[in-house]
């Protein structure tokens, strides 16, 4: 009798996790997955069960992913939640690199100008009233922020905005908006400040040192400020 070892099924509170071996052939993997799911489905109830698929270091094409989804869907009440792989394409790797790249620019962003980058922005200069800076990630300004700053444009709620002088006309992180307050926490001092989304879904301005506790894994640049 053939011994199946390429597919491991584990039950979790969220549903099922399928661990698929990444060294066997794709055809053998599908065959064993079909067999094991057929055996497993005999003891399952009619309740929908969420399935997470882990394929390790195997690269799957879009067609192969859809084949696995369809194979799993055919087994009564199983619904595929995610298919996770440790392998990404060159295009995906390049997009990931750009998203986490720190772009350093030395200039003054004047009224009417918009400066936008895909990753993190390190601006050495001021953002004048009427000027705008936007970043898919974090924004660090070694100068005065008196215009508009929008961090986390790509949907990153963990993004922060830091400035040597924090007097913006508007702050925005992801979709969270904060217009200029009447008084800034540190406008009477000379400490660099930061803005972030707090636990109440509000943008909060605090001393830069607060980031060490609030965003401990923020960036290697953090230790430089």
N, C-alpha and C positions, 0 to 999 in steps of 0.2 A: 504493500500500500504506500502511496506517495505521502511523504511527510511535508506538511506546510510549515514554513518558517519565515517567510518573507513579509507576513502581515500580522501585526499584533493589535488586538482590539482591547481598549481599556475604557471602563465606564467612569464617568466623572459626574459631579453635581450638575454640570451644564449639559451633559449628554454623552456622546461617545468620542473618543480620540482614536484615530487609526494611524498607527506608525507603520509606514511602508519602507521596506528595505531599499537602499539606494545602490546596491551592487548587482542585483539580479536584472534580467532582461525585462523590458516593459511588458512584453506579452506574458511572461511568466507571472509578473506582478498582477496583471489584470485577471488572469485565470485564478490565482489563489484568492484575490480579493473577492471575486464573484462567489467562489466556493464558501469562504468563511462568512461572508455576509448572508448568504442563503441559509447557512446553518444557524447563525445568530438570530436571524429574523423569526425563526420558528418559535422562539421563547419570548418575543417582545409583545407588548400591549399595542393597542391601536393609537396611543398617544404619539404625537410627532416628536421625533428625537433629533436634536441638533448634532451634526457630525463635524469634527475638526480633523483635517487630514494633514499629517506631517510626512513630508517626503525626503527629509534630510538633504543630502548633497546631490540629489537628482534634479536635473533641469527638465521641466515639462513645457511643451509648447502649448499654445492656447487651445489647439484641437485636442491634445492629450488631456488637459485639464477638464475640458468639456466631456470627454469620454468617461473620465472617472466620475464626474458629477452625475452623468446620466446613468452609469452603472449603479451608483449608490442610490439614486432616486428610484430606481426600479424595485428596490428592496422595501416594498411596503411603505413604512412610515418614517424613512430616513430623509433628512434634509441637510444638504451640505452648507455649512456656515463658512468655513475658510479652507483653503489649500495653501499650506505654508512650505516654502522651500528656502534652503540656505543659499541657493544659487540665483543670481540675477544676470540679466543680459548686459552687454557693454553700454547700451543706451540707458538702461536703468541705473547702472553704476555711475555714468556721467551725470545723469540728472540728480542723483544723490549727492555727488561731489559738489555740483553747482549749488544745490540747496544748502549745503553746510559750509560753503566757501565764505571767507571773510574778505570783503572787498574794501580796500583802503583808498580813500579819496581825500585830497587836500583842496578845498575850495570853499567859497562862501555861496550858499544857496540863497539867491536874492528873490525878491517878490515876483511871483509869476512863474518861477522856475520849479521844476519837479525832478528830483533825483531818485531813481528807483533801481534796486538790485534784487537778484533772485535769492541770495543767501543773507548773511549778516553784513551790516554796513558799519564801517568805522570811518566816521567823517571827522577830519581834522579841519575845523573851521566852524563858522556860525550858520544857523538857519534863520534868516531874517524874517520879520513879519510878512506874511503873504507867500513865503517859500514853503515847499513841501518835500519831505524825505519819506520814502517808502521802502520796506524790506520784507522779503519772505520770512526772514528770521528776526534776529535782534538788531537794535540800532544803538550804536555807541557814538556819542558826539563829544569830541574834545573841543568844546566851544560853547556858545550860547544857543539854546533852542528857544526861539521866539516865534516860530511859525508852526507848521503842522507836521506831526510825526506819526506814521502808521507802520507798526511792526506786526509781524505774524500774518502778512497778507495772504500767505499760502494756507492759512488755517491753523497756525501754531499758537495756541492759547498760552503756552509757556513762555512766549517771547517777552522780552523786556526792552525798555527804552531808558538809556542812561545819558546824562548830559552834565557838563561842568556847570552850566547855568541853566536851570530848568524853569523857563517862563514861556511855555508854549501857548499858542492860541487854541490848539486842539491836540489831544492825544487819542490814538486809536490803536488797540491791540486786537488782532483778528477782527471780530465784529463789535467788540466792546468799545464804546465811545465815551470820552470825557472832555468836556469843554473847559476852557480856562477858568480856574477858580479865582476868587477875589484876592486870595492870599495863598502863597506857596509856603510849604512847611519850612523851607530853608532859605527863603529869599533874603533874610537878614544875615545869613551866614555865608560861608564860602565853600561849603562841602558839596562834592559832586553827589547828584541824586539820581534815583531810578524810579521807573514806573512799571507796574506789573498788575495782572489781574489777581485779586485776592479771593478768599474763600466765599465772599459774598457776591462774586461776579461783578465787582466794581474795580475800576482802575485806581490804584493807590500809589501815592508818591512818598518815597521814603529815602533815607540815607543809603548810599550805595552799599555800605557795609552790610545792610540787611539781606542782600542777595546771597551771601554765604550760607544763610540758613534757609532762605525761601527757594532759591534755585541752586543747590549745591553742585549740580552737574552741568551748570549753565554753559561754561566755555572756558577754555584755557586762557582766554584773554582776561577773564575776571581777576586773576591774581595780579595782573599788571596795572590795575587802576588803584 
